[in-house]
Structure formats: structure tokens, C-alpha cells
Amino acid sequence: MAESSKSSSSEANVHIIYTEKPTNEEPKDFHLRTLSSVLGCEKAAKDALIYSYKDAASGFSAKLTAEQVAKISKQPGVVQVVSGQT
């Protein structure tokens, strides 16, 4: 489920993306691959990634637009997307 931001769809805001724990790759690699599938390339994913969570929770935080949030919410392994409180 995605929680959209109140700002325009073209403005990127911080979101936390909770994922299933990857079994066959490092968490950060999985997070970058998931972001790349929405943003189009690994460089854009690396630029958007803020932090990769792997101990207490599996997921990452990234700057995404509302449109990107809608797309990433549908990616395999993504459990939930919430707006970050920064």
C-alpha cells in the first residue's frame, strides 16, 4: 500500500520502502535493483537512495515522486511504502 504525499507528483520527497528480506543477494543490491526498475538506471537509483535498512527491518529510504511511489509499490518484494517524516 502506498501513502502519497500532499505535494505535486513531480516533487521528490523522502519515503521509506519496506521490502521482503532478500535471500539470494545483499540487501543493498536488492534495494538498488528495485529502485532501478522504477527510475530507469542504477545511477538514478544510487542518487535517490538515502539509506538501506537491513538489521531491524528490511527496506530503504529514497527520494521519490508520487508517480514513482505508485510504481515502486507494485514491484515484487515491496511490502509497504510510507512517507518519511524528516
C-alpha positions, 0 to 999 in steps of 0.5 A, a space after each residue: 500500500 502506498 501513502 502519497 504525499 500532499 505535494 505535486 507528483 513531480 516533487 521528490 520527497 523522502 519515503 521509506 520502502 519496506 521490502 521482503 528480506 532478500 535471500 539470494 543477494 545483499 540487501 543493498 543490491 536488492 534495494 538498488 535493483 528495485 529502485 532501478 526498475 522504477 527510475 530507469 538506471 542504477 545511477 538514478 537509483 544510487 542518487 535517490 537512495 538515502 539509506 538501506 535498512 537491513 538489521 531491524 527491518 528490511 527496506 530503504 529510504 529514497 527520494 521519490 515522486 508520487 508517480 514513482 511511489 505508485 510504481 515502486 509499490 507494485 514491484 515484487 518484494 515491496 511490502 509497504 511504502 510510507 512517507 518519511 517524516 524528516 
